[in-house]
């Protein structure tokens, strides 16, 4: 699975990057940097979702136990995020690999405009051969911070960047038939379908004292990642060279298989679940480019628009006869689109004073009927 994957999201939990709550384990971070560097040498794109900010903040504040008050957790995260970013930059820097810190909340990915902003940023970083290191923006998060929900965040990022595989590394070997800490007869599952209803019954228990996630959140994350067709691997981060070995084809942990391909799943989401906020009418050339050639929609191909949509909202693409041929997430609001429609993409900056994207709707955000 990992051997054939082109784009991978890797999530490492607090227990794998901290020294039993005594701040960051720099040797562990160096180990992850070394493995990810080897994945990069295999021509794989990697996004890293890392916990550890709260634990590092606790160490810097000389707190021995994880606080329960929200404002204290947010303060610890704010203090610790500095150390986390610095540590990763130093570790990856030893391999001449640049990194970028990206802080997100669930709200960033549920709002369509912020979703597109986050997607554009992450895609640009990947094109620049930079490894995005993502963490929950715990300083401003509310409910999320109470659950240590970086598993869910990793799944949302997997959907966002259309990754092939989500790898969740934990302190367990994988998913068992029941909690192995309570049932010595529990057996490790090698491969399961993410749609299997029995998965939720198998997953149970809480995380370590440092983190606060559990196997249930990991199974739920796998189900969420599968919505865009991504497979998930839950494996032990304590396995030597676990990432490299899996990339070489070795089967480790539990593979949770999605039931539909990545592209088909995303197109289904775009086609079926988004509320249409407006329409754009296309000329014959633009219709052919979308339907026959699978290309993006450019402003020059638009002859008319209807609606007062905002950037990131879904619009329907119509022929001159009014037949819908596609729908997708638009990169400019209605006012901006009216100004640039019928114009070449090279004129966008002169007309608007800035340019977000050359495409009105990128083909990756377009479902063609």
C-alpha distance (Angstrom), angle and dihedral (degrees) to the residues before:
residue distance angle dihedral
X1 . . .
X2 3.81 . .
X3 3.79 90.7 .
X4 3.79 92.7 65.7
X5 3.81 97.4 34.7
X6 3.78 116.6 113.5
X7 3.80 99.4 -170.7
X8 3.81 122.6 31.9
X9 3.78 134.5 -174.4
X10 3.81 112.1 -155.3
X11 3.79 122.0 -165.6
X12 3.79 120.5 -165.8
X13 3.79 119.6 -171.0
X14 3.78 130.2 -137.7
X15 3.79 93.9 -98.5
X16 3.82 89.5 60.6
X17 3.80 98.4 49.9
X18 3.80 102.9 34.5
X19 3.78 132.7 66.9
X20 3.81 100.2 -120.8
X21 3.76 91.0 -61.3
X22 3.79 94.1 -46.3
X23 3.77 94.5 115.1
X24 3.78 129.1 -85.1
X25 3.79 121.2 -17.5
X26 3.79 98.9 -134.7
X27 3.79 93.5 -171.1
X28 3.80 89.1 55.9
X29 3.80 91.7 49.5
X30 3.80 89.1 49.9
X31 3.80 88.5 52.2
X32 3.81 92.1 53.4
X33 3.79 91.0 46.7
X34 3.79 90.7 51.9
X35 3.80 93.2 50.5
X36 3.79 94.3 45.4
X37 3.79 89.6 48.8
X38 3.80 88.0 56.4
X39 3.80 89.9 50.6
X40 3.79 88.2 52.8
X41 3.79 88.8 53.4
X42 3.82 86.3 57.2
X43 3.84 87.3 59.4
X44 3.79 94.2 -107.2
X45 3.79 123.7 144.0
X46 3.79 112.9 -132.6
X47 3.78 133.8 -163.4
X48 3.80 115.0 -172.5
X49 3.80 122.2 -151.8
X50 3.77 107.8 -167.8
X51 3.77 134.3 -176.1
X52 3.78 121.5 -159.2
X53 3.80 107.1 95.2
X54 3.81 95.8 106.0
X55 3.81 92.5 44.5
X56 3.80 91.5 49.6
X57 3.79 90.2 47.3
X58 3.80 90.5 51.3
X59 3.79 89.4 54.4
X60 3.78 93.4 48.3
X61 3.82 90.1 48.3
X62 3.82 92.3 45.2
X63 3.82 92.6 -120.2
X64 3.80 113.8 154.1
X65 3.80 98.6 -167.1
X66 3.79 131.1 43.1
X67 3.82 108.5 -101.7
X68 3.78 121.9 -125.5
X69 3.82 98.8 -154.6
X70 3.79 110.2 98.8
X71 3.80 95.4 -137.1
X72 3.82 90.8 52.3
X73 3.80 91.6 50.4
X74 3.78 89.7 50.0
X75 3.80 91.4 49.4
X76 3.80 91.4 49.7
X77 3.80 90.6 49.2
X78 3.81 91.9 50.2
X79 3.81 91.7 51.3
X80 3.80 95.3 41.9
X81 3.79 97.7 45.9
X82 3.79 89.4 69.8
X83 3.78 91.8 58.2
X84 3.81 93.6 42.8
X85 3.81 93.4 54.1
X86 3.81 92.8 44.5
X87 3.79 92.8 48.9
X88 3.79 94.6 50.4
X89 3.80 92.3 45.6
X90 3.81 90.1 53.9
X91 3.82 94.5 46.0
X92 3.79 95.8 48.4
X93 3.78 90.5 39.3
X94 3.80 89.7 65.9
X95 3.82 85.8 67.2
X96 3.82 92.4 44.0
X97 3.80 88.1 -111.2
X98 3.79 117.9 143.8
X99 3.80 120.9 -140.2
X100 3.78 135.7 -165.9
X101 3.78 129.3 -153.0
X102 3.81 115.0 -132.3
X103 3.81 120.8 -178.8
X104 3.79 116.6 -165.4
X105 3.77 140.4 172.1
X106 3.78 128.1 -158.2
X107 3.79 87.1 -106.8
X108 3.81 90.2 61.9
X109 3.79 89.5 61.3
X110 3.79 98.7 40.7
X111 3.81 93.9 54.4
X112 3.81 107.4 78.6
X113 3.80 97.1 -143.4
X114 3.79 93.4 47.5
X115 3.80 88.4 43.7
X116 3.82 90.3 58.4
X117 3.80 91.6 44.4
X118 3.80 91.4 52.4
X119 3.80 92.1 44.8
X120 3.81 93.2 49.8
X121 3.79 91.5 49.3
X122 3.81 94.6 48.5
X123 3.80 93.7 45.0
X124 3.80 90.2 50.2
X125 3.79 91.5 50.3
X126 3.80 90.7 51.7
X127 3.81 91.5 49.3
X128 3.80 88.2 52.1
X129 3.82 89.7 53.4
X130 3.81 91.2 -114.6
X131 3.80 121.4 141.4
X132 3.82 111.5 -129.5
X133 3.79 111.4 -142.7
X134 3.78 108.0 -158.5
X135 3.77 131.2 -166.1
X136 3.78 134.9 167.1
X137 3.79 109.8 -89.4
X138 3.78 88.8 -118.5
X139 3.79 93.3 171.9
X140 3.80 91.2 71.4
X141 3.81 101.8 20.2
X142 3.79 118.4 106.1
X143 3.80 120.6 -175.5
X144 3.81 94.0 13.4
X145 3.79 94.3 63.7
X146 3.79 91.6 59.6
X147 3.79 92.9 62.1
X148 3.80 102.9 41.8
X149 3.77 85.8 -124.2
X150 3.80 101.3 178.5
X151 3.81 87.5 123.7
X152 3.79 89.2 66.3
X153 3.79 91.3 41.9
X154 3.82 89.7 53.5
X155 3.81 90.1 52.3
X156 3.80 91.6 49.9
X157 3.79 89.9 50.1
X158 3.81 89.1 49.2
X159 3.80 88.8 56.5
X160 3.78 91.3 43.5
X161 3.82 97.3 55.1
X162 3.81 94.8 32.0
X163 3.78 92.9 -121.1
X164 3.78 120.0 -173.3
X165 3.79 95.6 -140.3
X166 3.80 137.6 20.3
X167 3.80 113.9 -152.6
X168 3.80 115.5 -161.8
X169 3.79 111.1 -168.5
X170 3.78 116.7 -162.7
X171 3.80 141.6 154.0
X172 3.82 91.4 -91.8
X173 3.80 125.9 81.0
X174 3.80 90.5 -123.2
X175 3.78 139.1 -75.4
X176 3.79 116.3 -23.9
X177 3.79 130.9 -163.9
X178 3.81 85.3 -107.8
X179 3.79 137.7 -8.6
X180 3.85 104.7 -56.7
X181 3.79 90.7 -156.4
X182 3.79 88.9 64.1
X183 3.79 102.7 28.1
X184 3.81 118.0 46.1
X185 3.81 89.7 -168.0
X186 3.79 93.1 61.8
X187 3.80 113.4 122.1
X188 3.79 129.7 -150.2
X189 3.80 115.9 -109.9
X190 3.78 113.0 -135.8
X191 3.79 99.7 -170.1
X192 3.80 133.2 2.5
X193 3.79 137.6 164.6
X194 3.79 110.6 -105.0
X195 3.81 89.1 -137.6
X196 3.82 92.4 61.0
X197 3.84 105.7 120.4
X198 3.82 90.4 -149.5
X199 3.81 91.0 69.2
X200 3.77 94.5 80.7
X201 3.80 90.9 53.1
X202 3.79 91.3 51.0
X203 3.79 94.3 50.0
X204 3.78 115.1 78.5
X205 3.77 146.4 126.1
X206 3.76 130.6 70.1
X207 3.73 132.2 -89.9
X208 3.77 130.5 -103.8
X209 3.78 125.5 -65.9
X210 3.80 89.2 -100.3
X211 3.79 98.1 50.1
X212 3.75 125.9 32.7
X213 3.79 104.9 -150.3
X214 3.79 124.8 103.4
X215 3.78 140.2 -166.3
X216 3.79 90.5 -84.9
X217 3.80 92.0 62.7
X218 3.81 89.0 49.4
X219 3.80 92.8 53.2
X220 3.79 90.2 47.3
X221 3.79 88.9 49.5
X222 3.80 90.1 52.6
X223 3.80 89.9 52.0
X224 3.79 90.3 50.6
X225 3.81 93.0 47.8
X226 3.80 89.5 51.1
X227 3.80 89.5 63.3
X228 3.79 87.1 77.8
X229 3.79 92.0 39.8
X230 3.82 97.2 -101.3
X231 3.79 120.9 145.5
X232 3.81 119.9 -137.7
X233 3.79 132.5 -142.6
X234 3.80 120.6 -161.8
X235 3.79 109.0 -165.3
X236 3.78 142.6 153.0
X237 3.76 115.4 -87.8
X238 3.79 88.3 -155.9
X239 3.82 91.3 69.9
X240 3.79 109.8 107.3
X241 3.82 110.7 -103.7
X242 3.79 89.5 -11.9
X243 3.80 95.0 167.1
X244 3.79 96.0 47.0
X245 3.78 93.0 45.3
X246 3.80 91.9 51.9
X247 3.81 90.3 46.6
X248 3.81 87.5 53.6
X249 3.81 89.1 56.0
X250 3.79 102.7 -95.6
X251 3.81 114.4 143.0
X252 3.80 111.7 -128.5
X253 3.78 131.9 161.8
X254 3.79 122.3 -7.9
X255 3.78 123.7 -37.5
X256 3.79 113.9 -150.4
X257 3.78 106.7 -161.9
X258 3.80 123.3 -147.3
X259 3.77 114.9 -137.5
X260 3.82 100.6 -138.4
X261 3.83 133.1 43.4
X262 3.80 119.6 -96.1
X263 3.80 97.0 -111.7
X264 3.80 95.4 45.2
X265 3.80 91.8 49.3
X266 3.79 94.1 50.3
X267 3.79 93.1 47.0
X268 3.78 89.6 49.3
X269 3.80 89.9 52.8
X270 3.79 91.7 49.6
X271 3.78 93.2 45.6
X272 3.79 100.8 42.9
X273 3.79 111.0 26.5
X274 3.77 108.1 40.3
X275 3.79 121.8 91.1
X276 3.79 110.4 -129.4
X277 3.81 111.7 -122.5
X278 3.81 99.6 -179.2
X279 3.79 146.8 -22.9
X280 3.79 137.9 -109.3
X281 3.80 121.0 -157.4
X282 3.80 115.8 -142.5
X283 3.77 134.0 -154.1
X284 3.79 120.0 -122.7
X285 3.80 93.6 -96.0
X286 3.79 93.1 54.1
X287 3.81 91.7 47.8
X288 3.80 89.7 53.2
X289 3.82 91.6 46.9
X290 3.81 91.7 53.8
X291 3.80 100.9 38.4
X292 3.79 103.6 33.1
X293 3.79 103.5 25.9
X294 3.82 101.5 32.4
X295 3.80 92.5 -130.2
X296 3.79 132.5 149.0
X297 3.79 122.9 -93.9
X298 3.79 112.6 -103.5
X299 3.82 124.8 -162.5
X300 3.80 91.7 -116.4
X301 3.80 91.0 68.2
X302 3.82 96.0 56.5
X303 3.81 119.4 96.6
X304 3.80 101.7 172.5
X305 3.80 142.3 3.6
X306 3.79 136.0 -158.7
X307 3.80 129.9 -165.5
X308 3.79 137.2 36.8
X309 3.79 99.1 -97.9
X310 3.79 125.3 164.7
X311 3.79 128.5 -134.7
X312 3.78 110.0 -75.0
X313 3.79 96.2 24.8
X314 3.79 123.5 120.5
X315 3.78 121.1 -99.6
X316 3.79 132.0 -179.2
X317 3.81 120.3 -122.8
X318 3.81 112.6 -139.4
X319 3.78 135.9 -169.9
X320 3.79 119.1 -126.4
X321 3.84 86.1 -94.6
X322 3.80 91.4 56.9
X323 3.82 97.7 -106.2
X324 3.81 114.6 144.1
X325 3.80 111.9 -125.3
X326 3.81 100.6 165.9
X327 3.77 145.9 -5.4
X328 3.77 132.6 -155.7
X329 3.80 151.0 142.4
X330 3.79 111.0 -64.7
X331 3.80 122.2 -139.7
X332 3.82 97.2 -148.5
X333 3.79 133.2 44.6
X334 3.79 123.4 -113.4
X335 3.80 95.9 -93.9
X336 3.80 92.3 49.8
X337 3.81 92.2 44.6
X338 3.81 91.8 53.7
X339 3.80 89.3 54.4
X340 3.81 96.8 49.1
X341 3.82 102.0 34.0
X342 3.78 112.7 119.0
X343 3.80 90.5 19.1
X344 3.79 130.2 110.3
X345 3.79 116.3 -102.9
X346 3.80 89.8 -117.9
X347 3.83 88.3 66.8
X348 3.82 96.0 55.0
X349 3.79 95.2 92.4
X350 3.82 92.8 48.2
X351 3.81 91.3 50.0
X352 3.81 100.8 41.7
X353 3.79 100.4 23.6
X354 3.81 91.0 -120.1
X355 3.78 140.6 39.8
X356 3.80 126.3 -136.1
X357 3.80 98.9 175.2
X358 3.80 134.5 -5.9
X359 3.81 89.1 -133.9
X360 3.77 125.7 69.2
X361 3.82 87.9 -149.5
X362 3.79 119.5 6.9
X363 3.80 115.3 -134.8
X364 3.82 90.1 -120.9
X365 3.81 87.9 62.2
X366 3.80 94.5 43.7
X367 3.81 129.7 93.3
X368 3.81 112.0 -161.2
X369 3.83 119.5 -157.9
